[in-house]
């Protein structure tokens, strides 16, 4: 049994806007007499859009109408209708995610892009998607080493580290090619942190100054050294910690990188440095790429050529956001698809006893009742301590007790598990609720508090559900 679904990835970045369509092939890999094991077995990009400069009204506002027109025209070129799209992601990334109206633009695009296209943003998720889109996870698995991907875009550099195919860490810095813009031979824009970094090193640059190549090369060398330090390949400067996006953290100290890949709009000029037409794009992207290549970053580690460079994030968004939950799941078909449900995640400590499960749910539910308005919530837990019939019955009773206020509302009871007990727990919940309450209980999905989750309509003969876990972070 094979089934194909259409996925879209839309990336509205600091410099560029683009989208792709992909076909995801789903297949039952189990033998006929075994419990179905349905997996995504193939991912094929079937259409790549043109690459557009992201339209802005000002330095603080995205031109939503023009972005919408771009996406609409590319759907027409691809001859794909929104209702034909089953899954995917719309991502506002980098500096653009900090624009004043990013939330509004993203929500409007989510509706345009199809019934089950999700809206996602946030530097951690972007790091993972660009790393996978660049093929870094595959390189690390093939070479059995630790590989970091640096997605150097217009406003940020997203870093994801993979060890033998497994994600080890992510971080993001406010370093990018369009943080200094050039117009008519003059500096027309400087991002505050980059100006401060320059000043901390005795370089005075201001908006309106002549675009002096030697001065801007010196600034780009500073930016490259900060990226090198973020990989623990150089000492940190006194300003280093201020460069992490949204006051984030750097990579864990115990990560030792063996190799690098590069993606993003600047990547081509890291792989192929040049001193010609350095302000070709009206920014310092070419200078930054050359500075990274000459920083000594590649002297002690290997460098692999990425599968994708400028398209890495959008490829990751279109082909790597969807997970499959099944086949031991429990759901009511008429409640699906369901979108943008906040996740209430129980900690390991919360799960120790049925009593602590109940108390933790009861304590956290009010967080999701804005001004008294009830909203659907996905209760997420590992369920690892509950591995037998009796324990699952106890867990079901604890969830019902803790979620009593939510169960009284019209929306379904949604439970998201890491352990492979979704069908057993779902049945227990349904029976204990006298089959009077719709229950959706899925497994094999990891999430955390602050995430949102989308659950699609059944595929693979009804055995599995497509699931996207999202991190929504705006204007932080």
ZIZIVEN-V525022 format. One line per field, one symbol per residue. phi: phi as a letter, one per 30 degrees, with the letter a starting at -180 (. if undefined). psi: psi as a letter, one per 30 degrees, with the letter a starting at -180 (. if undefined). A space follows every 10 residues. Layout:
# ZIZIVEN-V525022
phi = ???
psi = ???
This chain:
# ZIZIVEN-V525022
phi = .bbcbcbbbb bccecbbabb cbccccbdcd decceebcbd cabbdcacdd ccdddbdadb bddddddddd ddddddddhb ceddccakac bcchdddcdd ceddddddde dddkdbcccb ajddddeddd ddddiddded ddchbcbccc cccdcbccbb ccchicdcab aabdbadcdb cbbhibdcab dedddddddd ciccbbdjdd ddeddddddd dddddddddd cicaddddce dddddhhdcd dedddcdcab bbbjddeedd dbdbcchdce ciaceddded dddcdiecdc bdbcdddbcd ceddddddbb ddccclcdbb acedccdbbh cdcccddedd ddbedddddd ddddeeeccd hiddbdbcdc adiedccbed dddddedddd ddcedddddd dddcbccddd bddddddddd ddchhcbdbb bcbibcabej dbbcbddebi iidbbdbbcb ccbbhd
psi = kkkklkkkkk jjleelklll klkkkkkjfl leglkkjklj fkjkkfkkll kkkkkkeafg kkjeeeeeee eeeeeeefhk keffkelakk kjlbeeffle geeeeeeeee eeglfhkljk lkeeeeeeee eeefgeeeee eefhajkkkj jjaefljkkk kkjhfkkfll lkkiklfgfk kkkhgljfkk keeeeeeeef ggjjklkflk ijeeeeeeee eeeeeeeeef ggglkklffe fffkkhhala kkfgkjkflk lkalffeffe eillgkhfge ggageeeeee eeegfgegef llkkklekdf geeeeeeffg fklkklfilk ljeffklklh kkkjkkleef feleeeeeee eeefeffgij hfkklkkjjk legefiglee eeeeeeeeee eegeeefflf lljkkklelh geeeeeeeee efgggfkkkj jllgkkllkf llkkkllklh gfflkkkkkk jjjkh.
